[in-house]
Amino acid sequence: MTDLPTIDQSKEIVRVSISEAARLFGVNAQTIRRAIQSGEITYVVVAGRYKLNFESLVRWSQTKTTVKNKSEKFGIGQYVDKWKIKNTLYSPSTKSIKTSKHKNIKTSEPSA
């Protein structure tokens, strides 16, 4: 038997409206509509309204530099202090970070 990653079939799909997506990502609703028209965002129509797949919205926002910047400045990113780093190429190695058993650790502060 191979050790392939399994897909979680019970994963709940989060869907948001166009106006909610625009507010979350700090862009105009027309920007979201253009992405829908170009097929960059997946959606379903429920009772005549677009419901956008949140996961595809996040992927789309991270591929567009302007949307990513607006999201960080005007959207939900303005409330996040630090995003989780997924690219481990430039993140510090856990082996290089030394942990200390002592709670009272003095750090060297630059002298003025």
N, CA, C and O atoms as a GROMACS GRO file, in nm:
protein
  448
    1MET      N    1   0.084  -0.117   0.000
    1MET     CA    2   0.000   0.000   0.000
    1MET      C    3   0.089   0.124   0.000
    1MET      O    4   0.188   0.129   0.073
    2THR      N    5   0.054   0.223  -0.081
    2THR     CA    6   0.135   0.345  -0.087
    2THR      C    7   0.088   0.445   0.017
    2THR      O    8  -0.027   0.444   0.059
    3ASP      N    9   0.180   0.531   0.056
    3ASP     CA   10   0.149   0.633   0.156
    3ASP      C   11   0.114   0.765   0.087
    3ASP      O   12   0.189   0.862   0.096
    4LEU      N   13   0.001   0.768   0.019
    4LEU     CA   14  -0.043   0.890  -0.047
    4LEU      C   15  -0.128   0.972   0.049
    4LEU      O   16  -0.200   0.916   0.132
    5PRO      N   17  -0.120   1.105   0.038
    5PRO     CA   18  -0.203   1.186   0.126
    5PRO      C   19  -0.350   1.167   0.091
    5PRO      O   20  -0.387   1.160  -0.026
    6THR      N   21  -0.432   1.158   0.192
    6THR     CA   22  -0.575   1.139   0.167
    6THR      C   23  -0.645   1.273   0.163
    6THR      O   24  -0.605   1.368   0.231
    7ILE      N   25  -0.748   1.280   0.083
    7ILE     CA   26  -0.826   1.402   0.071
    7ILE      C   27  -0.941   1.394   0.169
    7ILE      O   28  -1.014   1.295   0.172
    8ASP      N   29  -0.957   1.498   0.247
    8ASP     CA   30  -1.063   1.502   0.346
    8ASP      C   31  -1.195   1.533   0.276
    8ASP      O   32  -1.219   1.648   0.239
    9GLN      N   33  -1.279   1.434   0.258
    9GLN     CA   34  -1.406   1.451   0.189
    9GLN      C   35  -1.507   1.527   0.274
    9GLN      O   36  -1.602   1.582   0.221
   10SER      N   37  -1.488   1.530   0.405
   10SER     CA   38  -1.582   1.598   0.493
   10SER      C   39  -1.551   1.747   0.508
   10SER      O   40  -1.614   1.816   0.587
   11LYS      N   41  -1.455   1.796   0.432
   11LYS     CA   42  -1.416   1.936   0.439
   11LYS      C   43  -1.532   2.024   0.393
   11LYS      O   44  -1.586   2.006   0.284
   12GLU      N   45  -1.569   2.117   0.477
   12GLU     CA   46  -1.682   2.204   0.446
   12GLU      C   47  -1.639   2.314   0.351
   12GLU      O   48  -1.536   2.378   0.372
   13ILE      N   49  -1.717   2.336   0.248
   13ILE     CA   50  -1.688   2.441   0.151
   13ILE      C   51  -1.750   2.571   0.201
   13ILE      O   52  -1.870   2.576   0.230
   14VAL      N   53  -1.669   2.674   0.210
   14VAL     CA   54  -1.716   2.805   0.253
   14VAL      C   55  -1.745   2.888   0.129
   14VAL      O   56  -1.660   2.900   0.040
   15ARG      N   57  -1.864   2.944   0.124
   15ARG     CA   58  -1.903   3.026   0.010
   15ARG      C   59  -1.943   3.165   0.060
   15ARG      O   60  -2.009   3.178   0.163
   16VAL      N   61  -1.903   3.267  -0.016
   16VAL     CA   62  -1.935   3.405   0.020
   16VAL      C   63  -1.995   3.476  -0.101
   16VAL      O   64  -1.975   3.433  -0.214
   17SER      N   65  -2.067   3.584  -0.076
   17SER     CA   66  -2.125   3.662  -0.185
   17SER      C   67  -2.018   3.753  -0.245
   17SER      O   68  -1.908   3.765  -0.192
   18ILE      N   69  -2.052   3.816  -0.356
   18ILE     CA   70  -1.958   3.906  -0.422
   18ILE      C   71  -1.926   4.025  -0.333
   18ILE      O   72  -1.810   4.065  -0.322
   19SER      N   73  -2.028   4.082  -0.269
   19SER     CA   74  -2.003   4.199  -0.183
   19SER      C   75  -1.920   4.161  -0.061
   19SER      O   76  -1.835   4.239  -0.017
   20GLU      N   77  -1.944   4.043  -0.005
   20GLU     CA   78  -1.862   3.997   0.108
   20GLU      C   79  -1.718   3.977   0.066
   20GLU      O   80  -1.626   4.015   0.139
   21ALA      N   81  -1.698   3.918  -0.051
   21ALA     CA   82  -1.562   3.895  -0.102
   21ALA      C   83  -1.490   4.028  -0.125
   21ALA      O   84  -1.372   4.041  -0.093
   22ALA      N   85  -1.562   4.125  -0.179
   22ALA     CA   86  -1.502   4.256  -0.205
   22ALA      C   87  -1.458   4.322  -0.074
   22ALA      O   88  -1.350   4.380  -0.068
   23ARG      N   89  -1.540   4.312   0.029
   23ARG     CA   90  -1.504   4.370   0.159
   23ARG      C   91  -1.388   4.294   0.223
   23ARG      O   92  -1.298   4.356   0.280
   24LEU      N   93  -1.391   4.161   0.215
   24LEU     CA   94  -1.284   4.081   0.276
   24LEU      C   95  -1.148   4.110   0.214
   24LEU      O   96  -1.047   4.115   0.284
   25PHE      N   97  -1.147   4.129   0.081
   25PHE     CA   98  -1.020   4.144   0.012
   25PHE      C   99  -0.987   4.290  -0.021
   25PHE      O  100  -0.884   4.317  -0.084
   26GLY      N  101  -1.072   4.384   0.019
   26GLY     CA  102  -1.042   4.525   0.002
   26GLY      C  103  -1.042   4.573  -0.141
   26GLY      O  104  -0.970   4.666  -0.175
   27VAL      N  105  -1.123   4.509  -0.226
   27VAL     CA  106  -1.131   4.548  -0.366
   27VAL      C  107  -1.275   4.584  -0.400
   27VAL      O  108  -1.366   4.563  -0.320
   28ASN      N  109  -1.294   4.639  -0.519
   28ASN     CA  110  -1.426   4.673  -0.567
   28ASN      C  111  -1.499   4.546  -0.611
   28ASN      O  112  -1.436   4.450  -0.654
   29ALA      N  113  -1.631   4.546  -0.600
   29ALA     CA  114  -1.709   4.429  -0.642
   29ALA      C  115  -1.690   4.400  -0.790
   29ALA      O  116  -1.698   4.285  -0.833
   30GLN      N  117  -1.665   4.505  -0.870
   30GLN     CA  118  -1.643   4.485  -1.014
   30GLN      C  119  -1.516   4.404  -1.039
   30GLN      O  120  -1.510   4.328  -1.136
   31THR      N  121  -1.416   4.418  -0.956
   31THR     CA  122  -1.293   4.338  -0.968
   31THR      C  123  -1.325   4.190  -0.949
   31THR      O  124  -1.274   4.106  -1.022
   32ILE      N  125  -1.410   4.160  -0.852
   32ILE     CA  126  -1.451   4.022  -0.828
   32ILE      C  127  -1.530   3.970  -0.947
   32ILE      O  128  -1.509   3.856  -0.991
   33ARG      N  129  -1.620   4.053  -1.001
   33ARG     CA  130  -1.700   4.012  -1.117
   33ARG      C  131  -1.613   3.983  -1.239
   33ARG      O  132  -1.640   3.889  -1.314
   34ARG      N  133  -1.509   4.064  -1.260
   34ARG     CA  134  -1.417   4.039  -1.372
   34ARG      C  135  -1.345   3.905  -1.356
   34ARG      O  136  -1.325   3.832  -1.453
   35ALA      N  137  -1.306   3.874  -1.232
   35ALA     CA  138  -1.238   3.746  -1.206
   35ALA      C  139  -1.334   3.629  -1.229
   35ALA      O  140  -1.292   3.524  -1.278
   36ILE      N  141  -1.460   3.647  -1.195
   36ILE     CA  142  -1.560   3.542  -1.221
   36ILE      C  143  -1.576   3.523  -1.371
   36ILE      O  144  -1.578   3.410  -1.420
   37GLN      N  145  -1.586   3.634  -1.444
   37GLN     CA  146  -1.606   3.629  -1.589
   37GLN      C  147  -1.488   3.562  -1.659
   37GLN      O  148  -1.506   3.492  -1.758
   38SER      N  149  -1.367   3.585  -1.608
   38SER     CA  150  -1.249   3.525  -1.670
   38SER      C  151  -1.224   3.382  -1.624
   38SER      O  152  -1.131   3.316  -1.672
   39GLY      N  153  -1.306   3.333  -1.529
   39GLY     CA  154  -1.294   3.194  -1.483
   39GLY      C  155  -1.188   3.173  -1.377
   39GLY      O  156  -1.147   3.059  -1.354
   40GLU      N  157  -1.142   3.279  -1.314
   40GLU     CA  158  -1.037   3.267  -1.212
   40GLU      C  159  -1.091   3.227  -1.075
   40GLU      O  160  -1.017   3.176  -0.991
   41ILE      N  161  -1.220   3.249  -1.053
   41ILE     CA  162  -1.285   3.217  -0.926
   41ILE      C  163  -1.399   3.120  -0.953
   41ILE      O  164  -1.479   3.141  -1.044
   42THR      N  165  -1.407   3.014  -0.873
   42THR     CA  166  -1.518   2.919  -0.889
   42THR      C  167  -1.637   2.965  -0.806
   42THR      O  168  -1.622   3.026  -0.701
   43TYR      N  169  -1.756   2.935  -0.857
   43TYR     CA  170  -1.878   2.983  -0.793
   43TYR      C  171  -1.994   2.890  -0.824
   43TYR      O  172  -1.986   2.805  -0.912
   44VAL      N  173  -2.102   2.908  -0.751
   44VAL     CA  174  -2.230   2.845  -0.781
   44VAL      C  175  -2.335   2.955  -0.773
   44VAL      O  176  -2.315   3.057  -0.708
   45VAL      N  177  -2.448   2.932  -0.841
   45VAL     CA  178  -2.557   3.028  -0.834
   45VAL      C  179  -2.664   2.968  -0.745
   45VAL      O  180  -2.716   2.860  -0.773
   46VAL      N  181  -2.698   3.039  -0.637
   46VAL     CA  182  -2.800   2.995  -0.543
   46VAL      C  183  -2.907   3.103  -0.538
   46VAL      O  184  -2.881   3.217  -0.501
   47ALA      N  185  -3.028   3.066  -0.577
   47ALA     CA  186  -3.142   3.160  -0.577
   47ALA      C  187  -3.109   3.288  -0.655
   47ALA      O  188  -3.144   3.398  -0.613
   48GLY      N  189  -3.042   3.271  -0.768
   48GLY     CA  190  -3.009   3.385  -0.853
   48GLY      C  191  -2.892   3.469  -0.806
   48GLY      O  192  -2.866   3.576  -0.861
   49ARG      N  193  -2.821   3.424  -0.705
   49ARG     CA  194  -2.707   3.499  -0.650
   49ARG      C  195  -2.579   3.416  -0.662
   49ARG      O  196  -2.581   3.294  -0.647
   50TYR      N  197  -2.470   3.484  -0.689
   50TYR     CA  198  -2.340   3.416  -0.696
   50TYR      C  199  -2.292   3.386  -0.555
   50TYR      O  200  -2.294   3.472  -0.467
   51LYS      N  201  -2.248   3.263  -0.535
   51LYS     CA  202  -2.182   3.223  -0.410
   51LYS      C  203  -2.044   3.173  -0.449
   51LYS      O  204  -2.030   3.073  -0.520
   52LEU      N  205  -1.941   3.244  -0.404
   52LEU     CA  206  -1.804   3.218  -0.445
   52LEU      C  207  -1.734   3.125  -0.349
   52LEU      O  208  -1.752   3.135  -0.227
   53ASN      N  209  -1.655   3.034  -0.404
   53ASN     CA  210  -1.576   2.942  -0.324
   53ASN      C  211  -1.464   3.022  -0.258
   53ASN      O  212  -1.380   3.081  -0.326
   54PHE      N  213  -1.461   3.023  -0.125
   54PHE     CA  214  -1.363   3.104  -0.051
   54PHE      C  215  -1.220   3.059  -0.080
   54PHE      O  216  -1.130   3.142  -0.090
   55GLU      N  217  -1.200   2.929  -0.093
   55GLU     CA  218  -1.065   2.878  -0.121
   55GLU      C  219  -1.013   2.930  -0.255
   55GLU      O  220  -0.896   2.967  -0.265
   56SER      N  221  -1.099   2.933  -0.357
   56SER     CA  222  -1.056   2.984  -0.486
   56SER      C  223  -1.033   3.135  -0.480
   56SER      O  224  -0.948   3.188  -0.551
   57LEU      N  225  -1.109   3.205  -0.396
   57LEU     CA  226  -1.087   3.349  -0.376
   57LEU      C  227  -0.949   3.376  -0.317
   57LEU      O  228  -0.879   3.466  -0.361
   58VAL      N  229  -0.912   3.298  -0.218
   58VAL     CA  230  -0.781   3.316  -0.155
   58VAL      C  231  -0.670   3.287  -0.255
   58VAL      O  232  -0.573   3.362  -0.264
   59ARG      N  233  -0.683   3.177  -0.330
   59ARG     CA  234  -0.582   3.144  -0.431
   59ARG      C  235  -0.570   3.256  -0.534
   59ARG      O  236  -0.460   3.297  -0.570
   60TRP      N  237  -0.685   3.306  -0.582
   60TRP     CA  238  -0.687   3.414  -0.680
   60TRP      C  239  -0.621   3.540  -0.623
   60TRP      O  240  -0.542   3.605  -0.692
   61SER      N  241  -0.654   3.574  -0.499
   61SER     CA  242  -0.599   3.696  -0.440
   61SER      C  243  -0.447   3.689  -0.423
   61SER      O  244  -0.380   3.791  -0.430
   62GLN      N  245  -0.394   3.571  -0.401
   62GLN     CA  246  -0.250   3.556  -0.382
   62GLN      C  247  -0.173   3.554  -0.513
   62GLN      O  248  -0.051   3.573  -0.513
   63THR      N  249  -0.242   3.531  -0.626
   63THR     CA  250  -0.174   3.532  -0.755
   63THR      C  251  -0.169   3.671  -0.816
   63THR      O  252  -0.087   3.698  -0.904
   64LYS      N  253  -0.255   3.759  -0.772
   64LYS     CA  254  -0.260   3.896  -0.824
   64LYS      C  255  -0.194   3.991  -0.724
   64LYS      O  256  -0.241   4.005  -0.611
   65THR      N  257  -0.088   4.055  -0.765
   65THR     CA  258  -0.012   4.142  -0.675
   65THR      C  259  -0.096   4.257  -0.623
   65THR      O  260  -0.092   4.288  -0.504
   66THR      N  261  -0.172   4.322  -0.712
   66THR     CA  262  -0.251   4.437  -0.667
   66THR      C  263  -0.359   4.395  -0.569
   66THR      O  264  -0.386   4.466  -0.471
   67VAL      N  265  -0.422   4.282  -0.594
   67VAL     CA  266  -0.526   4.233  -0.504
   67VAL      C  267  -0.465   4.194  -0.370
   67VAL      O  268  -0.522   4.221  -0.264
   68LYS      N  269  -0.349   4.130  -0.375
   68LYS     CA  270  -0.280   4.090  -0.252
   68LYS      C  271  -0.245   4.213  -0.168
   68LYS      O  272  -0.265   4.212  -0.046
   69ASN      N  273  -0.194   4.317  -0.232
   69ASN     CA  274  -0.158   4.440  -0.159
   69ASN      C  275  -0.281   4.509  -0.102
   69ASN      O  276  -0.279   4.556   0.012
   70LYS      N  277  -0.389   4.516  -0.181
   70LYS     CA  278  -0.512   4.578  -0.132
   70LYS      C  279  -0.572   4.498  -0.017
   70LYS      O  280  -0.627   4.554   0.078
   71SER      N  281  -0.561   4.366  -0.027
   71SER     CA  282  -0.613   4.280   0.079
   71SER      C  283  -0.540   4.305   0.210
   71SER      O  284  -0.600   4.306   0.317
   72GLU      N  285  -0.409   4.324   0.200
   72GLU     CA  286  -0.329   4.348   0.320
   72GLU      C  287  -0.351   4.488   0.377
   72GLU      O  288  -0.340   4.508   0.498
   73LYS      N  289  -0.381   4.584   0.290
   73LYS     CA  290  -0.394   4.722   0.335
   73LYS      C  291  -0.539   4.759   0.370
   73LYS      O  292  -0.563   4.826   0.471
   74PHE      N  293  -0.636   4.715   0.288
   74PHE     CA  294  -0.774   4.756   0.307
   74PHE      C  295  -0.866   4.642   0.348
   74PHE      O  296  -0.973   4.666   0.404
   75GLY      N  297  -0.826   4.520   0.321
   75GLY     CA  298  -0.911   4.404   0.350
   75GLY      C  299  -0.880   4.342   0.484
   75GLY      O  300  -0.841   4.411   0.579
   76ILE      N  301  -0.898   4.213   0.490
   76ILE     CA  302  -0.880   4.141   0.616
   76ILE      C  303  -0.736   4.142   0.664
   76ILE      O  304  -0.710   4.123   0.783
   77GLY      N  305  -0.642   4.163   0.574
   77GLY     CA  306  -0.501   4.164   0.611
   77GLY      C  307  -0.463   4.276   0.707
   77GLY      O  308  -0.362   4.265   0.777
   78GLN      N  309  -0.542   4.382   0.711
   78GLN     CA  310  -0.509   4.492   0.803
   78GLN      C  311  -0.527   4.452   0.948
   78GLN      O  312  -0.478   4.521   1.038
   79TYR      N  313  -0.597   4.342   0.973
   79TYR     CA  314  -0.620   4.296   1.110
   79TYR      C  315  -0.526   4.183   1.151
   79TYR      O  316  -0.531   4.136   1.264
   80VAL      N  317  -0.440   4.140   1.058
   80VAL     CA  318  -0.348   4.029   1.085
   80VAL      C  319  -0.208   4.086   1.104
   80VAL      O  320  -0.157   4.156   1.017
   81ASP      N  321  -0.147   4.055   1.218
   81ASP     CA  322  -0.012   4.105   1.244
   81ASP      C  323   0.092   4.036   1.157
   81ASP      O  324   0.182   4.101   1.103
   82LYS      N  325   0.080   3.905   1.145
   82LYS     CA  326   0.181   3.830   1.073
   82LYS      C  327   0.116   3.709   1.007
   82LYS      O  328   0.048   3.631   1.074
   83TRP      N  329   0.136   3.694   0.876
   83TRP     CA  330   0.081   3.580   0.804
   83TRP      C  331   0.172   3.460   0.824
   83TRP      O  332   0.292   3.474   0.841
   84LYS      N  333   0.113   3.343   0.821
   84LYS     CA  334   0.189   3.219   0.833
   84LYS      C  335   0.270   3.198   0.706
   84LYS      O  336   0.218   3.211   0.596
   85ILE      N  337   0.399   3.167   0.721
   85ILE     CA  338   0.486   3.148   0.606
   85ILE      C  339   0.470   3.005   0.556
   85ILE      O  340   0.493   2.909   0.630
   86LYS      N  341   0.430   2.992   0.429
   86LYS     CA  342   0.415   2.858   0.371
   86LYS      C  343   0.540   2.818   0.295
   86LYS      O  344   0.571   2.699   0.285
   87ASN      N  345   0.612   2.915   0.241
   87ASN     CA  346   0.733   2.886   0.166
   87ASN      C  347   0.848   2.875   0.265
   87ASN      O  348   0.894   2.975   0.320
   88THR      N  349   0.894   2.754   0.288
   88THR     CA  350   0.998   2.731   0.388
   88THR      C  351   1.138   2.760   0.336
   88THR      O  352   1.236   2.745   0.409
   89LEU      N  353   1.150   2.802   0.210
   89LEU     CA  354   1.280   2.830   0.153
   89LEU      C  355   1.353   2.940   0.230
   89LEU      O  356   1.473   2.930   0.254
   90TYR      N  357   1.281   3.045   0.268
   90TYR     CA  358   1.344   3.157   0.336
   90TYR      C  359   1.310   3.165   0.484
   90TYR      O  360   1.356   3.256   0.553
   91SER      N  361   1.233   3.072   0.534
   91SER     CA  362   1.202   3.074   0.677
   91SER      C  363   1.313   3.003   0.754
   91SER      O  364   1.380   2.915   0.700
   92PRO      N  365   1.332   3.040   0.879
   92PRO     CA  366   1.441   2.980   0.955
   92PRO      C  367   1.419   2.832   0.981
   92PRO      O  368   1.306   2.786   1.000
   93SER      N  369   1.527   2.759   0.981
   93SER     CA  370   1.520   2.616   1.008
   93SER      C  371   1.494   2.595   1.156
   93SER      O  372   1.548   2.666   1.241
   94THR      N  373   1.412   2.498   1.188
   94THR     CA  374   1.384   2.469   1.328
   94THR      C  375   1.509   2.417   1.397
   94THR      O  376   1.522   2.427   1.519
   95LYS      N  377   1.602   2.361   1.321
   95LYS     CA  378   1.726   2.311   1.378
   95LYS      C  379   1.818   2.426   1.418
   95LYS      O  380   1.895   2.415   1.513
   96SER      N  381   1.810   2.537   1.344
   96SER     CA  382   1.898   2.650   1.373
   96SER      C  383   1.847   2.737   1.487
   96SER      O  384   1.923   2.816   1.543
   97ILE      N  385   1.721   2.724   1.522
   97ILE     CA  386   1.665   2.800   1.633
   97ILE      C  387   1.688   2.722   1.760
   97ILE      O  388   1.637   2.611   1.777
   98LYS      N  389   1.765   2.781   1.851
   98LYS     CA  390   1.796   2.712   1.976
   98LYS      C  391   1.691   2.748   2.079
   98LYS      O  392   1.660   2.865   2.099
   99THR      N  393   1.637   2.648   2.142
   99THR     CA  394   1.541   2.673   2.249
   99THR      C  395   1.613   2.660   2.381
   99THR      O  396   1.701   2.576   2.399
  100SER      N  397   1.574   2.743   2.473
  100SER     CA  398   1.637   2.744   2.604
  100SER      C  399   1.539   2.693   2.708
  100SER      O  400   1.418   2.717   2.698
  101LYS      N  401   1.591   2.624   2.808
  101LYS     CA  402   1.507   2.573   2.915
  101LYS      C  403   1.480   2.681   3.019
  101LYS      O  404   1.391   2.666   3.103
  102HIS      N  405   1.557   2.789   3.014
  102HIS     CA  406   1.543   2.896   3.112
  102HIS      C  407   1.437   2.995   3.065
  102HIS      O  408   1.434   3.033   2.948
  103LYS      N  409   1.351   3.035   3.156
  103LYS     CA  410   1.245   3.129   3.120
  103LYS      C  411   1.295   3.273   3.119
  103LYS      O  412   1.247   3.354   3.040
  104ASN      N  413   1.389   3.306   3.204
  104ASN     CA  414   1.440   3.443   3.212
  104ASN      C  415   1.561   3.458   3.122
  104ASN      O  416   1.676   3.445   3.166
  105ILE      N  417   1.536   3.484   2.997
  105ILE     CA  418   1.643   3.499   2.900
  105ILE      C  419   1.663   3.647   2.875
  105ILE      O  420   1.569   3.718   2.842
  106LYS      N  421   1.786   3.693   2.890
  106LYS     CA  422   1.817   3.832   2.862
  106LYS      C  423   1.862   3.842   2.718
  106LYS      O  424   1.947   3.767   2.671
  107THR      N  425   1.802   3.937   2.648
  107THR     CA  426   1.841   3.958   2.510
  107THR      C  427   1.930   4.080   2.504
  107THR      O  428   1.912   4.175   2.581
  108SER      N  429   2.024   4.078   2.415
  108SER     CA  430   2.114   4.193   2.402
  108SER      C  431   2.041   4.302   2.326
  108SER      O  432   1.988   4.280   2.217
  109GLU      N  433   2.040   4.420   2.384
  109GLU     CA  434   1.976   4.534   2.321
  109GLU      C  435   2.085   4.627   2.272
  109GLU      O  436   2.185   4.649   2.342
  110PRO      N  437   2.066   4.684   2.154
  110PRO     CA  438   2.169   4.776   2.103
  110PRO      C  439   2.176   4.900   2.191
  110PRO      O  440   2.074   4.957   2.230
  111SER      N  441   2.298   4.942   2.220
  111SER     CA  442   2.316   5.060   2.305
  111SER      C  443   2.296   5.185   2.222
  111SER      O  444   2.334   5.191   2.105
  112ALA      N  445   2.236   5.284   2.282
  112ALA     CA  446   2.204   5.408   2.210
  112ALA      C  447   2.321   5.502   2.204
  112ALA      O  448   2.309   5.611   2.147
   0.00000   0.00000   0.00000
